[in-house]
Amino acid sequence: MRPWPTEGWLIVVTATYNGRAPDNARRLEALLDAGAGADWRAPALRYAVLGCGNSQWPAYQAFPKRMADRLAASGALELLARAEADGNGDFDLAVDDWTRRLDTVLLAQRPASLAPAATASELSVTLSDPGSLRETLLAPGTQTFRVIDSTELVHDARGLWDFSREAPRPSTRHLRIGLPPGVSYATGDHLAVYPHNDPERVAALIERLELDRAAIVTVSGESSVSRHLPPDQPIALWQLLSEFVELQDPADRRDIERLAAHTRCPDTHRQLSRWLGEGPCDEVARATRQSEITAPRVSVADLLMRLPAIELPLAQYLQTCAAMRPRWYSVASSAHASPNEISLTVGALEAPAIGGRGMYRGVASRYLCHLPAGAAIAARLRTPQPDFAPPADPSVPIVMIGPGTGIAPFRGFIEERAWHLAQGRTIGTTLLFSGARHPAHDRLHAPELLRWSAAGAFEWIEAFSCVPGHPWRFVQESLWARRDDVWRLVNEGARIYLCGDGKAMAPAVRDTLLRICRAQSGQTESGARQWLDDLIGTGRFRQDVFN
């Protein structure tokens, strides 16, 4: 570790995962945990901290707060009050506001002897001969995994219930994926998948930009976009737009400003101006942009299709594109029972677009659900921190809550318990609370789960939202119905695991656990919350939730 900084400017942008540091700050966190730098004093240091996250998580902003507190304790001077960018709110507005205020402060404190930094040159793109096409470039740190097979888990729902009550589940597939040589994993790990964009969307975008889909391009120049593109190397335009950049991110204010600068049409200018207003602080324009662009996830590509008078060069379009992000999937298999392959449970994200124009399809789920046997996937394995894994001692009881595709990691947990049982080991009480629409439609992984249940590996408690007369529609209802068993198991040292939707389901489950505590122990509301916080803090309640 380099010496702790004692002077200059230190700008910290960080997030939190389950209350801990992000992966690239784990070494720093370990040093802080060990008491390193306890005598660090830095009165000549100036700092600012921006914390990123989502306020639906209980440990929201935990590590950013820790960093700000440690810097303040060193005697360093705060340039700006710690700011929060909340993914459950207007994240982009918070980042833009903090960045503008930081720029103002830094410019005011810049020594007179320093000249302004040189402005980064605009990105330039050179079209070259298709014959120079290079082979596929994998993202750094990834390896090539191959699909063994892919099986549909959802059955036809016609005739099972009235769809006005709830729509059927889209395609959900079980993928078996072979590990590259020398690669191993742990039960509960995540697989980061780098997907490809929808070929139809790529083809339509290339046509809209009036380019040849067989073109080869070379990207050069200093720009934020050049950090995630192969620099100064010929690459197929199709591959560039398919594999390296996001095409479906909602357009932000800066993107719309860029579009406005590339149209001569007064009507198009007027339309774009509705979303820009008089400047970044125009609340009316911001609200209009939020309802018409951000919420319905209208991308720059969508705007180009809707507004044909915009004449945007490829280089300018790429400036609006973020790097293709990995999508994280819970591994749905046991490293003991299936050491040479992993399983994924992939639910297709497919629904009518919120804006009312066509269908919205998730990038990674569409990609994975269409892969044939033998297809290559650029991906990497990661153990989350803290881990989301079954206890090393199989005799420890566990309570798993995972409706829908949230069942994915628990398939692996149960496969592991069944493996231990087959080895003659004692396993603790294992409860799975899952949820589906109808047992004849989307009872995911039913054949193997029923087999493992019959073998005594676990007890399956199911909620069905579209079966009239079934006692429970949602997992929080079945959890409450089994409150006596849940409370007993917790007092016997059980671990609780929660996986799935973080927007509605996870808060409802946490509220149910609080109700169970109050009903079983007579605790007050604050006492029950302390009980749940203690379970989280000691690692006995682990959550892997997503929006």
Phi, psi and omega in degrees: 000133177294159178303147178297135182294144181235352179207169180092202182245135178235115181251121184245121172239116187212165179234188178224139172238113182052037177084355181252176181289155171294167187307317186282002176240012183295325180293319177297317180298320179297322178295318178295319178298326182277358178088009180296145179073018181298330180260016182291127177231133186216062182294342181266003181268140175244137186218161173213144183231129171244121178260129179251148179169199180222123187292354175286342179277137181300328183262028179308129175070012184299310183286319174304320177296320179297318179297315180297319180295320182291321178294319178297322180294337180283351183090002178294155183265129181281121177288319179221149173299143179306133182246158181236129173251111189257118178295347177268004178228215179268084185299311184298319180297319179296318180294315180299317181297314181295319181296318179296316180294323178294316178303316181298315181294315182294319178296322180292330183261002181292129177303143182300334182287346182268128175281154177302144180298145179296138180289132180298138180289154179292152176296141174236148181231129178247122175281134180229179188292136180301339181294344182267016181305130177267158176289163186306135177258118178278148179296147181304140177083000179259162174230169180266116172258156180232139180287129175275309174199166182221126186236132176287133182257346185257139181249161182304129183263358184300130179089355183275324179198171178282117185291349174291340177286315179193137180289152176297160177285136174295174179310134176226127188237150173257113179257129169259128188232127179284144179276144173296158179304135177082001182260135175231172180212171175242147177302132183096358178293169174249150171247122176271118183252130174263104188277178171249146175291158179302123181304324179296320179292319179297314181298317180296322180293317179299318178296319180295325179280359178059048179242163178274123182297343177269003185294152173249135181237155173235123182262130178215172180101159179268118180197157178301327182290334184288348180289337182242015176242151180294111186284136173054032178232136177295136178213146179296134177305319180300315181293320180303312183281339180278320194245339191255340186228152175280132179253349188245007176294142177298142177293139175255183186299319181295324177297317181294322175300320180295320178295319180298329180284353183237035171220142177256003185273121180300321180296318178295320177301318181296319179296313180295326181295332177301327182268349181258322181062214183268359181152180184302335184267005180286106185291326179295313179295322180296317179295320178297317179297319181297315184282330186257340184240302188291306183299314178278006176056054176276119185270171174300319178299320178298318180294324177297322179292322184283331187240083187293347181280354176282129181247085187257118177293159180303316181302319179290322178298316181299332178295339180270353189262130171281162176296147175300120183271147171288146173254132186265129178237136176290133175290131186252032180220168180261132179293334178283315184280329183227071188288342186255001180210160174238158176244147172234147171248112188242115176263127181292129174270104185212119182200159175304135181301141181301325180285356177086010181243100175073200182254145172258128180235131178296140185297305187286320182293321177299316181299308184293321183291344180257003183282133176273169174303138180091350182293146179269143178233130172277118187202170174210148179268149178211139171269118181297154179237119354293160186291161177238074189227155176293157179301144177299329178269110185291351179279351177287127180292150179223148175239120184245135181233113184204086177284157178059221179287356172296351178287346190309301183296333184285336170301318178293318178301314185289321176302322179291319178295321177296323178296314177300318180298319179293336178276002179087013181271155176278134176243148179283168177304132185229114180248134174241119173258111181238168180219143178210176176279309185208139183298336179270001185243301189223045174276083192297136177061027185302315185302310182287325179293320177296323178295316180289327176294317179297331179281352178093015183284334182193168173249133186254117178248113190247139171251140179231121187278347184235029177243102180303135178088347177293140187295336184225130174272324187231159185297328180295332178287317178291326177297316179295322180297330180257028186300325180297316180293317180298314181297317179298315181295320178299318179290342176268006176098014182295153171257142179250134179236137180230128180220135176141206184302126180267353185275315183239313185295308185300314176300323179294321178293317179299318178298322179294320177298321177296319177298318179300315180299314181296318183290324186273334186244347184077014181293154171285172177303313181293324178294321178295320179295322177295321178300314180293319178299322179294321177298318179294313183296328180268002178080013180268352171230109184243139186233136174230085188243158185212158177262000000 
